[in-house]
Amino acid sequence: MQQKLPAYQKIDMETWPRKHHFEYYRNTLQCGYSLTSRVDVTDVLGYAKTKKKKFYACFLYAASKTVNQLDFLRLMIPEEGGAGIWEVSNPNFTVFHQDDETFSDIWMEYHSDFEEFYQEFEKTIHIYGNNKGIKARPDTPANFFCISCVPWLDYSGCSTYSVGEPALFPIITFGKYTRENDAYTLPITLTISHASADGYHASLFFQKLQENLQNFHKFFN
């Protein structure tokens, strides 16, 4: 029995302004790209230290919130073809195993409320965090995006290569945060199919993410 797809909104291809761009970059010139920019994490880092929260989980929430605010980061292909937008996209994040220097990826359900998100993150890590192998948690849903961290490196550029058609969902990578004057920043890379996003859309991702990071303390009482 075929598994039912999570909820999505079908796009009217005949009225969609990006119809030809979407079809061109899926069928004629299958390509994706990576863009790296620095973001200010001073506010979210301060919140994490004050509230004794994990910075990784806080950043993961801000990135997940951004993905779920921007439709072009949740594009999908319905069974009948065309294009659609997932109602919700769940983060598929990585954990590092210090003992054997390998990593695993784990998916979790997205919650728009930070406290619910944080509790879900802690529960997911507790249950699946010590599992080894690429997939630490089975049954990854169709509506997910990828995010991982390179906390040992303050890099200036990152490229992700794949064989075949690039994924419509975003692959987000961020590095080590460093201090310059009174601000903490880190590099973040967005890798995505050109069918999903042009340069304009990619810039919206960085702008919205920065907005969510800088106003992190305003999410809470």
C-alpha positions in Angstrom: 0.0 0.0 0.0 1.4 3.4 -1.1 2.1 5.8 1.8 -0.1 8.9 1.7 1.8 12.1 1.1 1.7 14.8 3.8 -0.5 17.8 3.3 0.5 20.1 0.4 -1.0 22.9 -1.7 -1.1 22.3 -5.5 0.3 25.1 -7.6 -1.8 26.3 -10.6 0.9 25.9 -13.2 -0.9 28.0 -15.8 -0.9 31.1 -13.6 2.4 30.5 -11.7 4.9 33.2 -12.8 7.8 30.7 -12.4 6.3 27.9 -14.4 8.8 28.2 -17.3 11.8 28.6 -15.0 10.7 25.6 -13.0 10.2 23.4 -16.0 13.4 24.6 -17.7 15.6 23.9 -14.7 14.0 20.5 -14.1 13.8 19.2 -17.7 16.4 21.1 -19.8 19.2 22.3 -17.6 19.2 20.4 -14.4 21.3 22.4 -12.0 21.5 23.8 -8.5 23.8 26.2 -6.7 25.3 27.0 -3.4 25.5 30.5 -1.8 27.4 31.4 1.4 26.8 34.5 3.5 27.6 35.5 7.1 24.7 36.0 9.5 24.7 37.8 12.9 23.9 35.3 15.8 24.6 37.7 18.7 21.0 37.8 19.9 20.3 34.0 19.6 23.6 33.2 21.2 22.9 35.5 24.1 19.5 34.0 24.5 20.9 30.4 24.5 23.5 31.3 27.1 21.1 33.2 29.4 18.4 30.5 29.2 20.9 27.6 29.2 19.6 26.3 25.9 21.6 24.5 23.2 22.7 26.9 20.6 22.4 24.2 17.9 18.7 23.7 18.7 18.0 27.5 18.8 19.7 28.0 15.4 17.8 25.0 14.1 14.6 26.5 15.1 15.3 29.9 13.4 16.3 28.1 10.2 13.2 25.8 10.3 11.0 28.8 11.0 12.5 30.5 7.9 11.9 27.5 5.7 8.3 27.3 6.8 7.8 31.0 6.1 9.0 30.9 2.5 7.0 28.8 0.0 9.8 28.4 -2.5 11.8 26.4 0.1 8.9 23.8 0.4 8.4 23.0 -3.2 7.5 19.4 -4.1 6.2 17.2 -7.0 2.7 15.8 -6.5 1.9 12.3 -7.7 -0.1 13.7 -10.6 2.8 16.0 -11.7 3.2 19.7 -11.8 4.4 21.4 -8.6 3.1 21.9 -5.0 4.1 23.4 -1.7 4.3 21.4 1.5 2.2 22.8 4.2 5.0 22.0 6.7 8.7 21.1 6.2 10.4 19.1 8.9 14.2 19.6 9.7 16.5 16.6 9.0 19.6 17.5 11.0 22.9 15.9 11.8 24.6 14.7 15.0 28.3 14.0 15.5 29.5 10.8 17.2 32.7 11.8 19.1 33.7 8.2 19.8 34.1 7.1 16.2 34.1 10.5 14.4 31.1 9.7 12.2 27.8 11.5 11.9 24.1 10.5 11.5 21.1 12.5 10.4 17.9 12.6 12.3 14.5 14.1 11.4 12.1 15.7 13.8 8.7 17.2 13.6 8.6 21.0 13.2 6.7 23.1 15.7 6.1 26.8 15.2 6.2 27.3 19.0 9.8 27.4 20.2 9.3 25.6 23.5 7.4 22.8 21.8 10.2 22.7 19.1 12.9 22.6 21.8 11.2 19.8 23.7 10.8 17.8 20.4 14.5 18.3 19.7 15.5 17.1 23.1 13.2 14.1 22.9 14.4 13.2 19.4 18.1 13.4 20.5 17.4 11.3 23.6 15.7 8.5 21.6 17.8 8.5 18.4 21.0 10.5 19.1 23.2 7.5 19.9 22.1 5.5 16.9 25.0 5.0 14.4 24.8 5.0 10.6 23.6 7.6 8.1 20.0 7.4 9.1 19.6 7.4 12.9 15.8 7.6 12.7 13.8 5.5 10.3 10.8 6.5 8.2 11.9 10.0 7.1 8.8 11.8 5.8 8.6 13.2 2.3 8.3 16.8 3.6 11.8 17.5 5.0 14.8 19.7 4.4 18.4 19.1 5.4 20.5 21.1 7.8 23.9 20.4 9.3 26.7 22.1 11.2 30.5 22.3 10.8 31.2 23.8 14.3 35.0 23.3 13.9 35.4 25.7 11.0 34.8 29.3 10.2 34.6 28.9 6.4 34.1 31.4 3.6 32.5 29.0 1.0 30.9 25.6 0.7 29.7 23.6 -2.3 27.5 20.5 -2.3 27.7 18.2 -5.3 25.2 15.6 -6.3 24.6 13.3 -9.2 21.4 13.6 -11.2 18.6 16.1 -10.7 19.2 18.5 -7.7 16.8 18.2 -4.9 14.0 20.8 -4.7 14.3 21.0 -0.9 17.1 23.2 0.6 20.3 21.9 2.1 21.5 24.3 4.8 25.0 24.2 6.3 26.4 26.5 8.9 29.8 26.8 10.5 31.6 28.0 13.6 30.6 31.3 15.1 33.3 33.9 15.8 33.4 37.2 17.5 34.3 40.5 15.8 34.1 43.6 18.0 30.8 43.2 19.8 29.1 40.9 17.4 29.1 37.1 16.8 28.7 35.9 13.2 28.9 32.6 11.4 28.9 31.4 7.8 25.8 29.8 6.4 25.3 28.1 3.1 22.2 27.5 1.1 22.3 24.8 -1.6 19.2 24.4 -3.7 17.9 23.5 -7.1 17.6 26.4 -9.6 14.1 25.0 -10.3 13.1 26.0 -6.7 14.9 29.3 -6.3 16.7 32.0 -8.4 19.2 34.4 -6.9 16.4 36.7 -5.7 14.7 34.0 -3.7 18.0 32.9 -2.2 18.6 36.4 -1.0 15.1 36.4 0.6 16.2 33.3 2.6 19.2 35.0 4.0 17.3 38.2 4.8 14.4 36.3 6.6 16.9 34.1 8.5 18.8 37.1 9.7 15.5 38.8 10.8 14.6 35.7 12.7 18.0 35.4 14.3 18.2 39.1 15.3 14.7 39.0 16.8 15.1 35.7 18.5 14.4 37.0 22.0 11.1 38.6 20.8 9.7 35.1 20.2 9.3 34.6 23.9 8.0 36.4 27.0 
